[in-house]
Amino acid sequence: MLRVIPLTLAILISNAAIAAAEPQAGEDLATCRDRQAEAQARATACDNLLKADKLGGKDKSLALVVRGNALINKRDYDRAIEALSSAIDLDPDNVGAINLRGLSHERKGEDDLAMADYNLAIQKRANFGYAYNNRGTIHLRRGALQSALDDFNLSIKYTPAFLLGWTNRARMRTLNKDFDGAIADFAAAEKIDPAAPQIAGNRCITYGMMGKYDQAFADCDGLIQKQPRNTFAINNRAEVNVMKGDLDAALKDYNTVIQLNPNSVRAHSGRGQIYERRKDLAQARADYRAAAYSLTRFDEPDVARARAIAQERLAALTPQAPAGSTGRRVALVIGNGAYKNVHALPNPPRDAKMIANVLRDVGFQTVISVSDLSRDKFFEALQTFATEAENADWAVVYYAGHGFEIGGVNYLVPVDAKLAADRDAETQAVALEQVIAAVGAARKVRLVMLDACRDNPFAPTMQRTLSLKLVDKGFSNIEPGAGFMVVYAAKHGETALDGDGDGGADSPFATALAREIKVPKVEIRKLFDIVRDDVWSATKHEQQPFSYGSPPGREDFYFVAGK
């Protein structure tokens, strides 16, 4: 419900540290040192100096922090942590670097490491308000409300001009039903920046909890009019509609959010609760799965609460295995090749047909085999399959076609996608999370196989509008939840071979998979190790499949059990 925003990605380097650095000539050095310089120009200048190896001491530390900040903006957190750690080695008292490294860890979902960095920054500078703010967000996500409030109080005390300190405390006071205090904090934030969108976006919730619906809608509606794609504000308006009892309006808002961002944990969780109240339990479970199995590593507090609700309700609504269950196995096999706006792929429909036939041969009771899906048809197929998976022990998806990663999110590409800009991926492609949610209904084996690590066909013409890491080939690595297994045809960031197209050869991954699935008494984990070795050998070390996660550990699973 209440979004608490961690420290903005500003570079917090003390003037004293910069002044103490050895002076060096050059325009790049002046720009790199200039905290008021345009962000991209500053990052370029610092990178130029680092590549030329012309810096030392605190100047080099500063340049590494600028680089780390730019990498955070691209969601490349591993490289950000590497750069920031080097900066701290050069200047151990650079609390800005320590704080930003903590933020990188937090965005990776590594709250313990983030907390250690925030504590270290505060230890080195007891009046460092930004670190108190960031530490407060972790306390809030963990449910330690008093500790969170204490930290937000200290953030305001030591950095009174920091707008997020005021808005975060306002949200905490709202949670504690100190509504007058919350409204006062929002008023203080307005004196710093009256146009800041997080003020109206969150005060909307405060007024809603106070029962002042006209003021609540005035805040949310005003922000949405200025920013029609602001899913945070639309989610908040949906929650106010729920408070008011207008479920139809809330449902309309959640549908809008899901259209803009099909992976919205809050919207799926909220919509699931509406469907549950209306006794549409199948749709409620589908929404709860979409929220519960999202692959995001980092949840802001409002998202974390929405996910927790979805997980709790999904467990309560999930049907138990019927007595005498015989191990029902179902599969969805997709081959997308007839692309309309980029080059077609001749092999995926043929590969998919081969895999579907093999799964039928080894005893899968239901195999849904479809090809050349538009985005709408893709989602229809996933919905149909999720219903099948609810009554199964195994749920398996095989996908062949175009696929790539943008900003840490893996996407499968429908045949009607255009993707003129990177931001179009959310509304034109299908995120891996949606596939994970579909197999998530099964009781035991939840397996996704992606023969899709091909070059991003849109990359040459795709407009780069987001400050995100954009991968031109392959998928990114993921961390699926317990009981899930995701197998890539090629290691993350690499591409898979597609056979020889018109020559009729199937993809190396599909060929090896179809062969090994039929071998009796090969446990599923070992089977994919064998497939990896077969593909590695067949492609002369050009392609290496990779697996993430695993089925439940206390039982062995076989495609063909043998006698």
C-alpha positions as CSV (number, residue, x, y, z in Angstrom):
1,M,0.0,0.0,0.0
2,L,2.6,2.5,1.1
3,R,5.7,2.9,-1.1
4,V,8.9,3.9,0.7
5,I,11.6,5.1,-1.7
6,P,15.2,4.5,-0.8
7,L,17.9,7.1,-1.4
8,T,17.8,8.5,-4.9
9,L,20.9,7.6,-6.9
10,A,22.7,10.8,-6.2
11,I,26.4,10.8,-5.8
12,L,27.3,11.7,-2.3
13,I,31.0,12.6,-2.2
14,S,32.1,15.1,0.4
15,N,33.6,18.3,-0.8
16,A,36.5,17.8,1.5
17,A,37.3,14.5,-0.2
18,I,37.3,16.1,-3.6
19,A,39.4,19.1,-2.4
20,A,42.0,16.8,-0.9
21,A,42.5,14.9,-4.1
22,E,45.7,15.7,-6.1
23,P,44.9,18.3,-8.7
24,Q,45.2,17.1,-12.3
25,A,44.8,19.1,-15.5
26,G,42.2,18.5,-18.1
27,E,38.6,19.1,-18.9
28,D,37.6,15.5,-18.1
29,L,38.9,15.9,-14.6
30,A,37.0,19.1,-14.0
31,T,33.8,17.5,-15.3
32,C,34.3,14.3,-13.3
33,R,34.7,16.4,-10.1
34,D,31.7,18.6,-10.8
35,R,28.7,17.4,-8.8
36,Q,26.5,19.8,-10.8
37,A,27.5,18.4,-14.2
38,E,25.0,16.6,-16.4
39,A,25.0,12.9,-15.3
40,Q,25.9,11.3,-18.6
41,A,28.6,13.9,-19.3
42,R,30.1,13.3,-15.9
43,A,30.0,9.5,-16.2
44,T,31.7,9.8,-19.6
45,A,34.5,12.1,-18.3
46,C,35.2,9.8,-15.3
47,D,35.2,6.7,-17.5
48,N,37.7,8.4,-19.9
49,L,40.0,9.1,-17.0
50,L,39.7,5.6,-15.6
51,K,40.4,4.0,-19.0
52,A,43.4,6.2,-19.5
53,D,44.6,5.2,-16.0
54,K,45.3,8.9,-15.2
55,L,43.9,9.0,-11.7
56,G,45.0,7.9,-8.3
57,G,44.0,8.3,-4.7
58,K,40.7,10.0,-3.9
59,D,40.2,11.3,-7.5
60,K,40.2,7.7,-8.7
61,S,37.8,6.8,-5.9
62,L,35.5,9.6,-7.0
63,A,35.6,8.5,-10.6
64,L,34.8,4.9,-9.6
65,V,31.8,6.1,-7.5
66,V,30.5,8.0,-10.6
67,R,30.9,4.8,-12.6
68,G,29.2,2.8,-9.9
69,N,26.3,5.2,-9.8
70,A,25.9,5.0,-13.6
71,L,25.9,1.1,-13.4
72,I,23.1,1.3,-10.7
73,N,21.0,3.3,-13.1
74,K,21.5,0.6,-15.6
75,R,20.6,-2.1,-13.0
76,D,24.0,-3.7,-13.5
77,Y,24.4,-4.2,-9.8
78,D,27.3,-6.7,-9.8
79,R,29.5,-4.4,-11.7
80,A,28.4,-1.4,-9.6
81,I,29.4,-3.3,-6.4
82,E,32.8,-4.1,-8.0
83,A,33.4,-0.4,-8.9
84,L,32.2,0.9,-5.5
85,S,34.2,-1.7,-3.6
86,S,37.4,-0.5,-5.5
87,A,36.4,3.1,-4.6
88,I,36.1,2.2,-0.9
89,D,39.5,0.4,-1.0
90,L,41.1,3.7,-2.3
91,D,39.2,5.9,0.2
92,P,37.8,3.9,3.2
93,D,36.1,7.0,4.6
94,N,34.0,7.7,1.5
95,V,30.6,7.2,3.0
96,G,28.9,8.1,-0.3
97,A,30.5,5.1,-1.9
98,I,29.6,2.8,1.1
99,N,26.0,4.0,1.0
100,L,25.7,3.4,-2.8
101,R,27.2,0.0,-2.5
102,G,24.5,-0.7,0.1
103,L,21.9,0.4,-2.3
104,S,23.3,-2.0,-5.0
105,H,23.1,-4.9,-2.5
106,E,19.6,-3.9,-1.6
107,R,18.5,-3.8,-5.2
108,K,19.9,-7.3,-5.7
109,G,17.8,-8.5,-2.8
110,E,20.8,-8.8,-0.4
111,D,19.3,-6.9,2.5
112,D,21.9,-8.2,5.1
113,L,24.8,-6.9,3.0
114,A,23.0,-3.7,2.4
115,M,22.3,-3.2,6.1
116,A,26.0,-3.8,6.9
117,D,27.0,-1.0,4.5
118,Y,24.4,1.4,5.8
119,N,25.6,0.7,9.4
120,L,29.2,1.2,8.3
121,A,28.4,4.5,6.7
122,I,26.6,5.7,9.8
123,Q,29.5,4.4,12.0
124,K,31.9,6.6,9.9
125,R,29.5,9.6,9.8
126,A,26.9,9.6,12.6
127,N,25.0,12.5,11.0
128,F,24.7,10.9,7.5
129,G,21.0,11.3,7.0
130,Y,20.8,9.5,3.6
131,A,22.1,6.2,5.1
132,Y,19.5,6.5,7.9
133,N,16.8,6.8,5.3
134,N,18.0,3.8,3.4
135,R,18.3,1.7,6.5
136,G,14.8,2.7,7.5
137,T,13.4,1.2,4.3
138,I,14.9,-2.2,5.1
139,H,13.5,-2.0,8.6
140,L,10.1,-1.3,7.1
141,R,10.3,-4.2,4.6
142,R,11.2,-6.5,7.5
143,G,8.2,-5.2,9.6
144,A,10.4,-3.4,12.2
145,L,8.1,-0.4,12.2
146,Q,9.5,1.4,15.2
147,S,13.1,1.0,14.0
148,A,12.0,2.3,10.6
149,L,10.4,5.4,12.2
150,D,13.5,6.0,14.4
151,D,15.7,6.0,11.3
152,F,13.4,8.3,9.3
153,N,13.4,10.7,12.3
154,L,17.2,10.8,12.2
155,S,17.2,11.2,8.4
156,I,15.1,14.3,8.8
157,K,17.1,15.6,11.8
158,Y,20.4,15.4,10.0
159,T,19.3,16.2,6.4
160,P,16.2,18.4,6.7
161,A,16.3,19.4,3.1
162,F,16.0,15.7,1.9
163,L,12.5,15.4,0.6
164,L,12.4,11.6,0.8
165,G,13.1,11.6,4.5
166,W,9.8,13.6,5.0
167,T,7.7,11.5,2.6
168,N,9.0,8.2,4.1
169,R,8.2,9.4,7.6
170,A,4.8,10.5,6.4
171,R,4.1,6.9,5.1
172,M,5.3,5.5,8.4
173,R,3.0,7.8,10.3
174,T,0.2,6.7,8.0
175,L,0.9,3.0,8.8
176,N,0.7,4.0,12.5
177,K,-2.5,5.9,11.8
178,D,-0.9,9.1,12.9
179,F,-2.7,10.9,10.1
180,D,-2.2,14.5,11.3
181,G,1.5,13.9,11.6
182,A,1.6,12.3,8.1
183,I,-0.2,15.3,6.5
184,A,2.2,17.7,8.3
185,D,5.2,15.8,6.9
186,F,3.7,15.9,3.3
187,A,3.3,19.7,3.8
188,A,7.0,19.9,4.8
189,A,7.9,17.9,1.7
190,E,5.9,20.3,-0.5
191,K,8.0,23.3,0.8
192,I,11.1,21.4,-0.6
193,D,9.6,20.5,-3.9
194,P,5.8,21.1,-4.4
195,A,5.9,19.2,-7.7
196,A,7.4,16.0,-6.4
197,P,5.1,13.2,-7.6
198,Q,5.6,11.0,-4.6
199,I,3.8,13.6,-2.4
200,A,0.4,13.4,-4.1
201,G,0.9,9.8,-5.0
202,N,1.2,8.7,-1.4
203,R,-0.9,11.3,0.3
204,C,-3.7,9.8,-1.7
205,I,-3.4,6.7,0.5
206,T,-3.3,8.7,3.7
207,Y,-6.5,10.6,2.8
208,G,-8.1,7.3,1.8
209,M,-7.3,5.7,5.2
210,M,-8.7,8.8,6.8
211,G,-12.0,8.3,4.8
212,K,-11.4,11.6,3.0
213,Y,-12.1,10.1,-0.4
214,D,-12.5,13.4,-2.3
215,Q,-9.1,14.6,-1.3
216,A,-7.6,11.2,-1.9
217,F,-8.9,11.0,-5.5
218,A,-7.9,14.6,-6.1
219,D,-4.3,13.7,-5.3
220,C,-4.2,10.4,-7.3
221,D,-6.3,11.7,-10.2
222,G,-4.2,14.9,-10.5
223,L,-1.0,12.9,-10.7
224,I,-2.4,10.3,-13.2
225,Q,-3.6,13.1,-15.5
226,K,0.0,14.4,-15.6
227,Q,1.5,10.9,-15.8
228,P,-1.0,8.5,-17.4
229,R,1.5,5.6,-17.2
230,N,2.3,6.0,-13.5
231,T,1.4,2.5,-12.3
232,F,2.2,3.4,-8.7
233,A,-0.4,6.1,-8.6
234,I,-3.0,3.9,-10.4
235,N,-2.4,1.1,-7.9
236,N,-2.8,3.6,-5.1
237,R,-6.1,4.8,-6.6
238,A,-7.2,1.2,-6.9
239,E,-6.5,0.7,-3.1
240,V,-8.5,3.8,-2.3
241,N,-11.4,2.5,-4.4
242,V,-11.2,-0.7,-2.4
243,M,-11.3,1.3,0.9
244,K,-14.4,3.1,-0.4
245,G,-16.0,-0.2,-1.4
246,D,-16.1,0.5,-5.2
247,L,-14.7,-2.8,-6.4
248,D,-15.6,-2.2,-10.0
249,A,-13.5,1.0,-10.1
250,A,-10.7,-0.8,-8.3
251,L,-10.8,-3.7,-10.8
252,K,-10.7,-1.2,-13.7
253,D,-7.6,0.4,-12.2
254,Y,-5.8,-3.0,-11.6
255,N,-6.6,-4.0,-15.2
256,T,-5.1,-0.8,-16.4
257,V,-1.9,-1.4,-14.4
258,I,-1.6,-5.0,-15.7
259,Q,-2.1,-3.8,-19.3
260,L,0.8,-1.4,-18.7
261,N,2.9,-3.8,-16.7
262,P,1.8,-7.4,-16.8
263,N,4.3,-8.2,-14.0
264,S,2.9,-5.8,-11.4
265,V,2.9,-7.7,-8.1
266,R,0.6,-5.1,-6.5
267,A,-1.9,-5.2,-9.2
268,H,-2.1,-9.0,-9.4
269,S,-2.3,-9.3,-5.7
270,G,-5.0,-6.6,-5.4
271,R,-7.0,-8.0,-8.3
272,G,-6.8,-11.5,-6.9
273,Q,-8.3,-10.3,-3.6
274,I,-11.2,-8.8,-5.6
275,Y,-11.8,-12.0,-7.5
276,E,-11.6,-14.0,-4.3
277,R,-14.3,-11.7,-2.7
278,R,-16.4,-12.4,-5.7
279,K,-15.9,-16.1,-5.4
280,D,-14.0,-16.4,-8.8
281,L,-11.4,-18.6,-7.2
282,A,-9.7,-19.8,-10.4
283,Q,-9.0,-16.2,-11.5
284,A,-7.9,-15.3,-8.0
285,R,-5.4,-18.2,-7.9
286,A,-4.1,-17.1,-11.3
287,D,-3.5,-13.6,-10.1
288,Y,-2.0,-14.7,-6.8
289,R,0.5,-17.0,-8.7
290,A,1.5,-14.1,-10.9
291,A,2.3,-12.0,-7.8
292,A,3.8,-14.8,-5.7
293,Y,6.2,-16.2,-8.4
294,S,7.6,-12.9,-9.8
295,L,11.3,-13.1,-10.3
296,T,12.2,-9.6,-9.0
297,R,15.0,-9.7,-6.5
298,F,14.1,-6.4,-4.8
299,D,10.7,-5.5,-3.4
300,E,9.8,-2.1,-2.1
301,P,7.8,-2.4,1.1
302,D,4.4,-2.0,-0.5
303,V,5.3,-4.6,-3.1
304,A,6.7,-7.0,-0.4
305,R,3.4,-6.7,1.5
306,A,1.4,-7.4,-1.7
307,R,3.5,-10.4,-2.5
308,A,3.2,-11.8,1.1
309,I,-0.6,-11.5,0.8
310,A,-0.6,-13.3,-2.5
311,Q,1.5,-16.1,-1.2
312,E,-0.7,-16.6,1.9
313,R,-3.9,-16.6,-0.1
314,L,-2.5,-18.8,-2.8
315,A,-1.6,-21.4,-0.2
316,A,-5.1,-21.2,1.3
317,L,-6.8,-21.6,-2.1
318,T,-4.6,-24.2,-3.7
319,P,-6.4,-27.5,-4.1
320,Q,-4.9,-30.5,-2.4
321,A,-3.8,-33.5,-4.4
322,P,-6.7,-36.0,-4.8
323,A,-6.5,-39.3,-3.1
324,G,-4.8,-41.9,-5.2
325,S,-3.1,-39.3,-7.5
326,T,-1.2,-41.1,-10.2
327,G,1.3,-38.4,-11.1
328,R,-0.5,-36.5,-13.9
329,R,1.9,-34.6,-16.2
330,V,1.0,-31.8,-18.5
331,A,3.0,-29.7,-21.0
332,L,2.7,-26.5,-23.1
333,V,4.9,-26.4,-26.1
334,I,5.3,-23.2,-28.1
335,G,7.2,-22.6,-31.4
336,N,7.3,-19.0,-32.6
337,G,8.8,-18.6,-36.0
338,A,6.6,-16.6,-38.4
339,Y,7.6,-13.1,-37.1
340,K,5.9,-10.2,-38.8
341,N,8.3,-7.4,-38.0
342,V,11.7,-9.0,-37.8
343,H,13.4,-12.0,-39.5
344,A,11.5,-15.2,-39.3
345,L,12.9,-18.4,-37.7
346,P,12.2,-21.6,-39.7
347,N,13.1,-24.0,-36.9
348,P,11.1,-23.2,-33.8
349,P,7.7,-24.6,-35.0
350,R,9.5,-27.8,-36.1
351,D,11.5,-28.1,-32.9
352,A,8.3,-27.5,-30.9
353,K,6.5,-30.3,-32.8
354,M,9.3,-32.7,-32.2
355,I,9.4,-32.0,-28.4
356,A,5.6,-32.2,-28.2
357,N,5.6,-35.7,-29.8
358,V,8.4,-36.9,-27.5
359,L,6.5,-35.7,-24.4
360,R,3.4,-37.6,-25.6
361,D,5.5,-40.7,-26.3
362,V,6.8,-40.7,-22.7
363,G,3.3,-40.5,-21.2
364,F,2.3,-36.9,-20.6
365,Q,-1.4,-37.0,-20.3
366,T,-1.9,-33.5,-21.8
367,V,0.4,-31.8,-24.3
368,I,-0.8,-28.4,-25.7
369,S,1.2,-27.7,-28.8
370,V,0.9,-24.2,-30.4
371,S,2.9,-22.2,-32.9
372,D,3.3,-18.6,-34.1
373,L,1.4,-16.9,-31.2
374,S,0.5,-13.3,-31.1
375,R,0.8,-11.7,-27.7
376,D,-2.9,-12.1,-26.9
377,K,-2.8,-15.8,-28.0
378,F,0.3,-16.3,-25.9
379,F,-1.4,-15.1,-22.8
380,E,-4.5,-17.2,-23.6
381,A,-2.3,-20.3,-24.0
382,L,-0.7,-19.6,-20.6
383,Q,-4.1,-19.2,-18.9
384,T,-5.4,-22.4,-20.4
385,F,-2.3,-24.2,-19.4
386,A,-2.3,-22.9,-15.8
387,T,-5.8,-24.4,-15.4
388,E,-4.4,-27.8,-16.6
389,A,-1.4,-27.4,-14.2
390,E,-3.6,-27.0,-11.2
391,N,-4.6,-30.7,-11.4
392,A,-1.1,-32.0,-12.3
393,D,2.0,-33.1,-10.5
394,W,4.3,-32.0,-13.4
395,A,3.9,-28.8,-15.4
396,V,6.4,-28.3,-18.2
397,V,6.8,-25.5,-20.7
398,Y,9.0,-25.6,-23.8
399,Y,9.4,-22.4,-25.8
400,A,11.4,-21.9,-29.0
401,G,11.5,-18.5,-30.7
402,H,13.0,-15.1,-30.2
403,G,13.9,-14.0,-26.7
404,F,16.1,-11.5,-24.9
405,E,16.6,-9.5,-21.8
406,I,16.0,-5.8,-21.1
407,G,16.8,-4.2,-17.7
408,G,17.1,-7.5,-15.9
409,V,13.7,-8.8,-17.2
410,N,13.6,-11.8,-19.6
411,Y,11.1,-11.6,-22.4
412,L,9.7,-14.1,-24.9
413,V,8.7,-12.5,-28.2
414,P,5.2,-13.0,-29.8
415,V,5.1,-13.0,-33.6
416,D,3.3,-9.6,-33.7
417,A,5.7,-7.7,-31.5
418,K,7.2,-4.4,-33.0
419,L,9.3,-3.1,-30.1
420,A,10.3,0.2,-31.7
421,A,11.7,1.2,-28.2
422,D,13.0,-0.7,-25.2
423,R,10.0,0.5,-23.1
424,D,7.7,-1.4,-25.4
425,A,8.8,-4.7,-24.1
426,E,6.4,-4.6,-21.1
427,T,3.4,-4.2,-23.4
428,Q,4.4,-6.1,-26.5
429,A,6.4,-9.1,-25.2
430,V,5.7,-11.8,-22.6
431,A,7.9,-11.8,-19.5
432,L,9.3,-15.0,-18.2
433,E,7.4,-14.3,-14.9
434,Q,4.2,-15.1,-16.7
435,V,5.5,-18.5,-17.7
436,I,6.8,-19.2,-14.2
437,A,3.3,-18.3,-12.9
438,A,1.6,-20.8,-15.3
439,V,3.8,-23.8,-14.2
440,G,3.6,-22.7,-10.6
441,A,0.2,-24.3,-10.2
442,A,1.7,-27.8,-10.4
443,R,2.3,-29.8,-7.2
444,K,5.8,-31.1,-7.8
445,V,7.8,-30.5,-11.0
446,R,7.6,-27.0,-12.4
447,L,9.9,-26.9,-15.4
448,V,10.5,-24.2,-18.1
449,M,12.8,-24.9,-21.0
450,L,13.8,-21.9,-23.2
451,D,15.3,-22.6,-26.6
452,A,15.3,-18.9,-27.2
453,C,18.7,-17.4,-26.4
454,R,19.1,-15.9,-29.9
455,D,20.2,-12.4,-30.8
456,N,17.8,-9.6,-30.1
457,P,16.4,-9.0,-33.6
458,F,15.1,-5.5,-32.6
459,A,18.4,-4.3,-31.2
460,P,19.7,-2.5,-34.4
461,T,16.7,-0.3,-34.6
462,M,15.3,-0.3,-31.0
463,Q,15.3,3.2,-29.5
464,R,17.0,3.3,-26.1
465,T,14.8,5.4,-23.9
466,L,15.4,3.8,-20.5
467,S,18.5,4.1,-18.2
468,L,18.7,0.3,-18.2
469,K,21.1,-2.4,-19.0
470,L,20.0,-3.6,-22.5
471,V,21.3,-6.9,-23.6
472,D,21.5,-7.5,-27.4
473,K,21.7,-11.2,-27.1
474,G,20.6,-14.0,-24.8
475,F,18.9,-13.9,-21.4
476,S,20.0,-12.8,-18.0
477,N,20.6,-15.2,-15.1
478,I,17.6,-15.6,-12.7
479,E,16.9,-17.0,-9.3
480,P,13.6,-19.0,-9.4
481,G,11.9,-19.9,-6.2
482,A,12.1,-23.3,-4.5
483,G,10.6,-26.1,-6.6
484,F,11.1,-24.4,-9.9
485,M,13.6,-25.3,-12.6
486,V,14.4,-23.1,-15.6
487,V,16.7,-24.4,-18.4
488,Y,18.2,-22.1,-21.0
489,A,19.4,-23.5,-24.3
490,A,22.5,-21.3,-23.9
491,K,24.2,-19.8,-20.8
492,H,22.9,-16.3,-19.8
493,G,24.2,-13.5,-22.1
494,E,25.0,-16.0,-24.8
495,T,23.2,-17.1,-28.0
496,A,21.9,-20.5,-29.0
497,L,22.3,-21.9,-32.5
498,D,19.2,-22.4,-34.5
499,G,20.1,-25.4,-36.7
500,D,20.7,-24.7,-40.4
501,G,17.2,-23.4,-41.2
502,D,16.1,-24.4,-44.7
503,G,18.5,-27.4,-44.5
504,G,16.1,-29.0,-42.1
505,A,18.4,-29.5,-39.0
506,D,16.7,-29.0,-35.6
507,S,18.3,-26.8,-33.0
508,P,21.1,-28.5,-31.1
509,F,19.3,-28.1,-27.8
510,A,16.0,-29.5,-29.1
511,T,17.8,-32.4,-30.7
512,A,19.7,-33.4,-27.6
513,L,16.6,-32.9,-25.4
514,A,14.4,-35.0,-27.6
515,R,16.9,-37.8,-27.5
516,E,17.7,-37.8,-23.8
517,I,14.1,-37.5,-22.6
518,K,13.4,-41.0,-23.9
519,V,16.2,-42.7,-22.0
520,P,14.8,-44.6,-19.0
521,K,15.9,-44.1,-15.4
522,V,17.7,-40.8,-15.9
523,E,16.8,-38.4,-13.0
524,I,15.7,-35.0,-14.3
525,R,18.7,-33.1,-12.8
526,K,21.2,-35.4,-14.4
527,L,19.3,-35.4,-17.6
528,F,19.9,-31.7,-18.1
529,D,23.5,-32.2,-17.2
530,I,23.7,-34.7,-20.1
531,V,21.9,-32.4,-22.5
532,R,24.3,-29.6,-21.6
533,D,27.3,-31.9,-22.4
534,D,25.7,-33.1,-25.6
535,V,25.1,-29.6,-26.9
536,W,28.5,-28.4,-25.8
537,S,30.1,-31.2,-27.8
538,A,27.7,-31.0,-30.8
539,T,28.3,-27.2,-31.2
540,K,32.1,-27.6,-30.8
541,H,32.0,-25.5,-27.6
542,E,29.9,-22.7,-29.1
543,Q,26.8,-23.2,-27.0
544,Q,26.4,-24.3,-23.4
545,P,22.9,-24.8,-21.9
546,F,22.4,-23.7,-18.3
547,S,20.0,-24.6,-15.6
548,Y,18.6,-22.5,-12.7
549,G,16.8,-23.9,-9.7
550,S,15.7,-27.5,-9.2
551,P,12.7,-29.6,-8.4
552,P,11.9,-30.5,-4.8
553,G,15.0,-32.2,-3.3
554,R,13.5,-35.1,-1.3
555,E,12.3,-37.0,-4.4
556,D,13.7,-38.2,-7.7
557,F,11.9,-37.4,-10.9
558,Y,12.1,-39.2,-14.3
559,F,10.6,-38.5,-17.7
560,V,10.8,-42.3,-18.2
561,A,11.1,-44.2,-14.9
562,G,12.0,-47.6,-16.5
563,K,11.2,-51.0,-14.9
